């Protein structure tokens, strides 16, 4: 009976020893995130112990889709009646600016030295322009306004600036660089006119471009 008790005690002690060894290996693995180097026992799966006081997951807000720019050539929508109304308004603005410019430069227009420069439409005789000149001038201003409106919608997605004012000024700058500046330089090279008059035409073209850009950006 004594021998059985001693054998049982030795067996229980050996089992407890191995259990302590295995427990030590598991604790070392948990602390070092891997098994001991000197241990031949390799766990099949890695253990994951969450923290006792893990904070709740932050509630993520749904991401808003970034508003993309419209494709080139697809700007704001504008009805036919609105386009006609804006074109008429731009024609009136151009007529007013040209009238102010003509009154300012009247000495150049009345100078006989430049009578041969003007076309027969503008000066059919030695005197002021006829009705045909004003009708064609109004028609050409209206056609130009329609072209500007179309161009604004075509390049709308590329215009930069805050609000309609920024886009309008950007579009006015494009008009000035593409139409007014080349026209002014060509006039100086090809037509025998005084430089102050040509520069004044350039300034009036810039004024019309600014007015047109702001009006189109605001109303179309």
Secondary structure per residue as TSV (DSSP state, phi and psi in degrees):
chain	resnum	aa	ss	phi	psi
A	1	X	-	360.0	-37.3
A	2	X	H	-68.0	-38.4
A	3	X	H	-65.7	-38.6
A	4	X	H	-65.5	-39.1
A	5	X	H	-66.9	-41.5
A	6	X	H	-66.2	-41.4
A	7	X	H	-64.3	-40.4
A	8	X	H	-64.1	-39.3
A	9	X	H	-64.9	-43.0
A	10	X	H	-63.6	-40.7
A	11	X	H	-64.6	-44.3
A	12	X	H	-65.7	-38.2
A	13	X	H	-66.2	-39.6
A	14	X	H	-65.4	-42.8
A	15	X	H	-62.9	-41.4
A	16	X	H	-65.6	-35.9
A	17	X	H	-63.5	-46.2
A	18	X	H	-66.7	-35.5
A	19	X	H	-64.2	-40.2
A	20	X	H	-64.4	-39.7
A	21	X	H	-63.8	-44.8
A	22	X	H	-64.8	-39.8
A	23	X	H	-64.2	-37.9
A	24	X	H	-64.2	-41.7
A	25	X	H	-63.2	-41.9
A	26	X	H	-65.1	-40.6
A	27	X	H	-66.2	-40.9
A	28	X	H	-63.2	-38.8
A	29	X	H	-64.5	-40.6
A	30	X	H	-67.4	-40.4
A	31	X	H	-72.0	-40.3
A	32	X	H	-98.1	-1.2
A	33	X	T	58.7	42.4
A	34	X	S	175.3	163.3
A	35	X	-	-73.4	160.8
A	36	X	-	-66.4	143.7
A	37	X	T	-66.6	-35.9
A	38	X	T	-87.1	8.0
A	39	X	-	-102.2	137.0
A	40	X	S	-85.3	-10.2
A	41	X	-	-87.6	126.0
A	42	X	-	-122.5	118.5
A	43	X	-	-66.2	146.5
A	44	X	S	-75.0	-34.1
A	45	X	S	-127.8	144.2
A	46	X	-	-78.5	140.7
A	47	X	-	-90.0	145.1
A	48	X	-	-129.0	117.3
A	49	X	-	-111.6	112.2
A	50	X	-	-70.4	154.0
A	51	X	-	-64.8	153.5
A	52	X	T	-65.9	-36.6
A	53	X	T	-120.5	64.7
A	54	X	-	-77.2	131.0
A	55	X	-	-68.3	148.1
A	56	X	-	-63.7	150.0
A	57	X	-	-63.4	135.4
A	58	X	-	-66.5	136.8
A	59	X	-	-77.6	113.7
A	60	X	-	-82.8	133.6
A	61	X	-	-80.6	143.0
A	62	X	-	-64.1	134.1
A	63	X	-	-73.9	136.0
A	64	X	-	-82.5	140.9
A	65	X	-	-70.8	132.2
A	66	X	-	-66.2	131.7
A	67	X	-	-74.9	109.7
A	68	X	-	-79.9	158.1
A	69	X	-	-76.9	148.7
A	70	X	-	-63.7	154.8
A	71	X	-	-65.1	153.6
A	72	X	T	-56.7	135.4
A	73	X	T	88.0	-3.2
A	74	X	-	-124.1	81.1
A	75	X	-	-94.9	-143.8
A	76	X	-	-70.7	152.3
A	77	X	-	-90.2	140.0
A	78	X	-	-145.9	127.2
A	79	X	-	-71.2	165.9
A	80	X	H	-64.9	-41.2
A	81	X	H	-65.9	-39.4
A	82	X	H	-65.6	-38.9
A	83	X	H	-62.1	-44.6
A	84	X	H	-63.1	-41.1
A	85	X	H	-65.0	-42.4
A	86	X	H	-66.1	-39.7
A	87	X	H	-62.5	-40.0
A	88	X	H	-64.7	-42.1
A	89	X	H	-62.7	-41.6
A	90	X	H	-65.7	-34.8
A	91	X	H	-64.2	-41.4
A	92	X	H	-63.4	-42.4
A	93	X	H	-62.1	-45.3
A	94	X	H	-62.9	-39.5
A	95	X	H	-64.2	-42.5
A	96	X	H	-63.7	-44.9
A	97	X	H	-64.4	-42.2
A	98	X	H	-65.8	-35.6
A	99	X	H	-66.0	-44.1
A	100	X	H	-62.5	-41.8
A	101	X	H	-64.8	-39.7
A	102	X	H	-65.6	-40.4
A	103	X	H	-66.1	-36.1
A	104	X	H	-68.8	-36.5
A	105	X	T	-103.7	22.4
A	106	X	H	-56.9	-36.1
A	107	X	H	-59.3	-35.1
A	108	X	H	-68.7	-38.8
A	109	X	H	-70.7	-28.5
A	110	X	T	-91.6	-2.5
A	111	X	-	-73.8	124.7
A	112	X	G	-66.4	-20.1
A	113	X	G	-66.7	-19.9
A	114	X	G	-111.4	12.2
A	115	X	T	-63.4	-34.2
A	116	X	T	-74.0	-11.0
A	117	X	T	-80.6	-35.4
A	118	X	S	-74.4	150.2
A	119	X	-	-75.3	166.6
A	120	X	T	-68.9	-24.6
A	121	X	T	-69.0	-40.7
A	122	X	T	-77.6	-40.8
A	123	X	-	-137.0	79.5
A	124	X	S	-65.7	-23.7
A	125	X	S	-142.9	178.1
A	126	X	S	-74.2	82.1
A	127	X	S	-178.9	-170.8
A	128	X	S	-67.8	161.4
A	129	X	-	-61.7	151.7
A	130	X	-	-86.4	-176.8
A	131	X	H	-66.1	-32.6
A	132	X	H	-61.3	-36.0
A	133	X	H	-64.9	-43.7
A	134	X	H	-68.7	-36.2
A	135	X	H	-65.6	-45.9
A	136	X	H	-66.3	-37.5
A	137	X	H	-62.2	-41.9
A	138	X	H	-66.6	-41.4
A	139	X	H	-63.8	-44.3
A	140	X	H	-66.1	-35.9
A	141	X	H	-66.2	-37.7
A	142	X	H	-66.3	-43.4
A	143	X	H	-64.2	-41.0
A	144	X	H	-62.2	-38.8
A	145	X	H	-63.0	-41.5
A	146	X	H	-63.4	-39.0
A	147	X	H	-64.0	-41.7
A	148	X	H	-64.0	-40.3
A	149	X	H	-63.8	-44.9
A	150	X	H	-61.7	-43.8
A	151	X	H	-64.4	-37.0
A	152	X	H	-62.1	-44.5
A	153	X	H	-68.8	-30.0
A	154	X	H	-72.1	-38.4
A	155	X	S	-102.8	13.2
A	156	X	G	-57.5	-41.7
A	157	X	G	-68.2	-17.2
A	158	X	G	-98.2	-6.0
A	159	X	-	-76.1	138.1
A	160	X	-	-113.4	156.1
A	161	X	S	132.3	158.6
A	162	X	S	-88.4	121.0
A	163	X	H	71.1	-172.1
A	164	X	H	-71.9	-25.7
A	165	X	H	-67.3	-46.7
A	166	X	H	-62.7	-43.4
A	167	X	H	-67.0	-37.5
A	168	X	H	-65.2	-41.3
A	169	X	H	-68.7	-36.8
A	170	X	H	-64.1	-42.8
A	171	X	H	-66.0	-37.9
A	172	X	H	-62.6	-38.4
A	173	X	H	-64.0	-39.3
A	174	X	H	-63.5	-43.1
A	175	X	H	-60.4	-44.2
A	176	X	I	-63.9	-42.7
A	177	X	I	-74.0	-33.0
A	178	X	I	-87.6	-36.8
A	179	X	I	-108.8	-49.7
A	180	X	I	-74.1	-48.8
A	181	X	H	-63.0	-49.5
A	182	X	H	-61.9	-37.8
A	183	X	H	-65.0	-39.2
A	184	X	H	-65.4	-42.8
A	185	X	H	-67.3	-39.3
A	186	X	H	-65.4	-39.0
A	187	X	H	-63.6	-40.9
A	188	X	H	-65.2	-34.1
A	189	X	H	-78.9	-32.9
A	190	X	H	-104.4	-26.0
A	191	X	S	-116.1	137.6
A	192	X	-	-83.1	83.8
A	193	X	-	-132.2	152.7
A	194	X	-	-65.1	144.7
A	195	X	H	-61.2	-40.2
A	196	X	H	-58.9	-36.9
A	197	X	H	-66.8	-42.1
A	198	X	H	-65.4	-41.4
A	199	X	H	-64.5	-36.1
A	200	X	H	-65.6	-37.3
A	201	X	H	-62.0	-38.7
A	202	X	H	-64.1	-40.0
A	203	X	H	-66.0	-41.2
A	204	X	H	-65.3	-36.5
A	205	X	H	-64.4	-38.3
A	206	X	H	-65.1	-40.5
A	207	X	H	-62.5	-43.9
A	208	X	H	-64.4	-39.1
A	209	X	H	-62.3	-41.9
A	210	X	H	-65.2	-47.6
A	211	X	H	-61.0	-45.4
A	212	X	H	-64.3	-43.2
A	213	X	H	-61.5	-44.1
A	214	X	H	-67.8	-42.3
A	215	X	H	-66.0	-44.5
A	216	X	H	-64.7	-42.8
A	217	X	H	-65.2	-31.6
A	218	X	H	-82.4	-36.9
A	219	X	H	-101.8	-20.8
A	220	X	-	-110.6	360.0
